[in-house]
Amino acid sequence: MAAKDEDTIGFYTDNASTYTARGQAADRPHLETFLARLPEGASILELGCGGGQDSEFMLAAGFDVHPTDGTPEIAKAAEARLGIPVRTLLFENIDDSERHDGVWANACLLHVPRPALAGIIGRIHAALKPSGVFYASFKAGKAEGRDTFGRYYNYPSKAWLEDLYGQFDWASIETEARQGSGYDNMPTDWLHVTATKS
């Protein structure tokens, strides 16, 4: 099952420079909570790094960060900002085994088609060391759909998402619902999920 939506990748390809140059700040509150759970200098895989602002924050805090993005043009822009290699990686190609202490997936897995999401969470679970921490954020909803830019979203509910995560062996799954916004500047209900591997 393909874990990518061609129209969504097309949007990021066509808008890479605008998207990465908008001066977005790192998601500090969630980053600080996430990093506090990891050992010093921990290995972190970042998925969907976008302009690289979150990786930049984690690198400055002394972590061993491995930024990736599914769009080559965006990965290139992040690499220019960070001064370290940024790998072009599609979610279905995650193949690490117990390699990372943490996986940071801020506002990126929300583009994975619903039927493919469990498989991607399974790949992330496999990539984590025992007791590893996985953070992801999703735009909440009841049914999959597209935004005004034509980007696909899986729009999960809290119960649907927790059921999906529950297919894997986690010591804990914490879900926080918050109001926020996104690239479209529309008011958005967000779900922030932090799962710790057994």
C-alpha positions in Angstrom: 0.0 0.0 0.0 1.6 3.3 -1.1 2.1 5.6 1.8 2.3 8.7 -0.3 -0.2 10.9 -2.1 1.1 12.2 -5.4 -0.9 15.4 -5.4 0.4 16.2 -1.9 4.0 15.5 -2.9 3.4 17.7 -6.0 2.2 20.6 -3.9 5.4 20.5 -1.8 7.6 20.1 -4.9 6.0 23.1 -6.6 6.0 25.2 -3.5 9.3 24.1 -1.9 11.0 27.5 -1.8 7.9 29.4 -0.4 7.2 26.6 2.1 10.8 26.4 3.4 11.5 30.2 3.4 8.6 31.3 5.5 10.7 31.6 8.6 8.7 29.1 10.7 9.8 28.8 14.3 10.6 25.5 15.9 7.8 23.8 17.8 9.5 24.5 21.1 6.9 23.4 23.7 6.5 19.9 22.2 10.2 19.7 21.3 11.3 20.4 24.9 8.9 17.8 26.3 10.1 15.2 23.7 13.8 15.9 24.3 13.4 15.8 28.1 12.5 12.1 27.7 15.6 11.2 25.8 19.1 10.4 27.0 21.8 13.1 26.4 23.1 13.1 22.8 20.3 10.6 21.8 19.9 9.6 18.1 16.8 11.2 16.7 15.2 10.4 13.3 13.2 13.4 12.0 10.5 12.6 9.4 9.1 15.4 7.2 11.6 17.9 8.4 10.3 20.7 6.1 12.5 23.8 6.3 14.6 22.2 9.1 13.6 24.4 12.0 12.9 21.5 14.4 16.1 19.7 13.5 18.0 23.0 14.0 16.6 23.2 17.6 17.5 19.6 18.4 21.0 19.9 16.9 21.6 23.1 19.0 20.6 21.1 22.1 23.4 18.5 21.4 21.4 15.7 19.9 22.4 13.3 17.1 19.8 14.3 14.6 19.0 12.6 11.3 16.7 14.9 9.3 14.7 13.5 6.4 11.9 14.7 4.1 9.9 13.0 1.3 10.3 15.9 -1.2 13.8 16.2 -2.7 13.5 20.0 -3.1 12.6 20.5 0.5 15.3 18.2 1.7 17.8 20.3 -0.3 16.6 23.5 1.3 16.8 22.0 4.8 20.3 20.8 4.1 21.4 24.3 3.1 20.0 25.6 6.4 21.4 22.9 8.6 24.8 22.2 7.0 24.4 18.5 7.5 23.0 15.9 5.0 19.2 15.7 4.8 18.1 12.4 3.2 15.1 12.2 0.9 13.0 9.5 2.6 9.5 8.3 1.9 7.7 6.8 4.9 7.3 3.4 3.3 11.1 3.2 2.9 11.9 3.6 6.7 13.9 0.4 7.3 16.0 1.0 10.4 15.9 -1.6 13.2 16.2 -0.5 16.8 18.5 2.4 15.8 17.0 5.5 17.2 16.2 6.8 20.7 13.5 9.1 19.3 11.5 9.6 16.2 10.1 13.2 15.6 7.3 13.4 13.1 5.8 16.9 13.4 2.8 17.5 11.0 3.9 15.0 8.4 2.2 11.6 9.0 -1.1 13.4 8.6 -0.6 13.1 4.9 -0.3 9.3 4.9 -3.4 7.6 3.3 -5.4 6.0 6.1 -5.0 2.3 4.9 -1.2 2.8 4.9 -0.8 4.5 8.3 -0.7 1.4 10.5 2.2 0.0 8.4 4.1 3.2 8.7 3.7 3.3 12.5 4.9 -0.3 12.5 8.1 0.8 10.6 8.7 3.6 13.1 8.1 1.2 16.1 10.8 -1.1 14.6 13.2 1.8 14.1 13.1 2.7 17.7 15.3 1.2 20.4 13.5 -0.3 23.4 12.0 2.6 25.5 12.4 4.9 22.5 10.0 7.8 22.2 7.9 8.6 19.1 6.1 12.0 18.7 3.7 12.8 15.9 1.0 15.5 15.3 -2.1 15.2 13.2 -5.0 17.5 12.1 -8.0 16.0 13.8 -11.3 15.1 12.1 -13.7 12.2 11.3 -13.0 11.4 7.7 -10.0 11.7 5.3 -10.1 14.7 2.8 -8.2 17.5 1.1 -7.5 21.1 2.1 -7.8 24.2 -0.2 -4.3 23.4 -1.6 -5.4 19.9 -2.7 -3.2 18.3 0.0 -4.4 14.9 1.3 -5.1 14.6 5.1 -6.1 11.5 7.0 -7.9 13.6 9.6 -8.1 11.0 12.4 -10.2 11.1 15.6 -8.4 10.4 18.9 -10.1 7.0 19.3 -9.3 6.0 15.7 -5.6 7.0 16.2 -5.2 5.3 19.6 -6.8 2.1 18.1 -4.2 2.2 15.3 -1.2 2.8 17.6 -2.6 0.0 19.9 -1.7 -2.6 17.2 2.0 -2.2 18.4 3.8 -2.8 21.7 4.0 0.6 23.4 4.6 1.1 27.2 2.5 4.2 27.0 0.5 6.3 24.4 -0.4 9.9 25.4 -2.7 12.0 23.2 -3.1 15.8 23.7 -5.8 17.7 21.8 -4.9 21.4 21.1 -6.2 24.3 19.0 -3.7 25.7 16.4 -3.2 26.5 12.8 -1.2 25.5 9.8 0.2 26.6 6.4 -3.3 27.7 5.4 -3.7 29.8 8.5 -7.1 28.2 9.2 -8.1 27.3 12.8 -7.2 23.7 13.3 -7.8 21.0 15.9 -4.5 19.2 16.4 -3.8 15.8 18.1 -0.3 15.5 19.5 0.6 11.8 20.2 3.7 10.7 22.2 4.2 6.9 22.3 7.0 5.2 24.3 8.2 1.8 23.1 8.1 -1.1 25.5 
